[in-house]
């Protein structure tokens, strides 16, 4: 019988797979042996652990994105500051030219006659 390296690696893979399957089945059988309240507690704890791990991973992802944004902003600011020493005179605000406006056309309005006071109901 010839011993080939491929056969050994296949056996190792099968062995690892079998161990994983055995561990899963052992855990599954142990779970089935628990009382209903213990099973419920286990499931709640497992779900909370899953949520906590997911939140941690999401937080790490957000942190990474924010760090990248801050680094990019710092690089832009540094690049801008390097250029600003050369163009400091250009960046000073220039006084605005005085806006010339045409004189508004004179509005013609009719004068209204003063309103007459309302007649009292008792005088009529």
C-alpha positions in Angstrom: 0.0 0.0 0.0 1.4 3.3 -1.1 1.1 6.4 1.1 0.4 9.5 -0.9 0.6 13.0 0.7 -2.8 13.9 -0.9 -4.4 11.0 0.9 -3.0 12.2 4.2 -4.3 15.7 3.8 -7.7 14.3 2.8 -7.7 12.2 5.9 -6.7 15.2 8.1 -9.5 17.3 6.5 -12.0 14.5 7.1 -10.7 14.1 10.6 -11.1 17.8 11.4 -14.5 17.8 9.8 -15.5 14.8 11.8 -14.3 16.5 15.0 -16.3 19.6 14.2 -19.4 17.5 13.4 -18.9 15.5 16.6 -18.5 18.6 18.7 -21.7 20.1 17.2 -23.6 16.9 17.7 -22.4 16.6 21.3 -23.4 20.2 22.0 -26.8 19.6 20.3 -27.4 16.4 22.4 -26.4 18.2 25.6 -28.8 21.0 24.7 -31.6 18.5 24.2 -30.9 17.1 27.6 -31.5 20.5 29.3 -34.9 21.4 30.9 -37.1 23.8 28.9 -36.2 26.8 31.2 -32.5 26.0 30.8 -32.8 25.8 27.1 -34.6 29.1 27.0 -31.9 30.7 29.2 -29.2 29.3 26.9 -30.9 30.6 23.8 -31.4 34.1 25.3 -27.7 34.2 26.4 -26.6 33.0 23.0 -28.7 35.6 21.2 -27.4 38.4 23.5 -23.9 37.3 22.8 -24.5 37.3 19.1 -26.0 40.8 19.3 -23.1 42.1 21.4 -20.5 40.6 19.0 -22.3 42.2 16.1 -22.5 45.6 17.8 -18.8 45.3 18.6 -17.9 44.5 15.0 -20.2 47.3 13.7 -18.6 49.8 16.2 -15.1 48.7 15.0 -16.2 49.3 11.4 -17.6 52.7 12.1 -14.5 53.6 14.1 -12.3 52.6 11.2 -14.3 54.7 8.8 -14.2 57.8 11.1 -10.5 57.4 11.6 -10.0 57.3 7.8 -12.1 60.4 7.4 -10.2 62.3 10.1 -6.9 61.2 8.5 -8.1 62.5 5.1 -9.2 65.8 6.6 -5.9 66.2 8.4 -4.0 65.5 5.1 -6.2 68.1 3.3 -5.7 70.6 6.1 -1.9 70.1 6.1 -1.8 70.4 2.3 -3.9 73.6 2.5 -1.7 75.1 5.2 1.5 74.4 3.2 -0.1 76.4 0.3 -1.4 79.1 2.5 2.0 80.5 3.4 2.6 81.2 -0.3 -0.8 82.7 -1.0 -1.5 84.5 2.3 -1.9 87.8 0.4 -4.3 86.2 -2.0 -6.5 84.8 0.7 -7.1 88.0 2.5 -10.6 89.2 2.0 -10.7 92.1 -0.5 -13.0 95.0 0.2 -16.2 94.6 -1.7 -16.8 97.1 -4.4 -19.6 99.5 -3.5 -22.7 98.3 -5.2 -24.3 100.9 -7.5 -28.0 100.9 -7.4 -30.3 102.8 -9.6 -32.7 105.1 -7.8 -36.0 103.3 -7.4 -38.8 104.6 -9.5 -41.1 106.7 -7.5 -44.3 104.9 -6.6 -47.5 106.6 -7.3 -50.2 105.8 -4.8 -53.6 107.1 -4.5 -54.5 108.6 -1.2 -57.4 107.0 0.4 -60.2 108.9 1.9 -60.3 108.5 5.7 -62.7 105.9 6.9 -66.0 107.0 8.3 -66.6 105.8 11.8 -69.2 103.1 11.9 -72.7 104.3 12.9 -73.7 103.3 16.3 -76.6 100.9 16.4 -78.2 103.0 19.2 -78.1 106.3 17.2 -80.2 105.0 14.3 
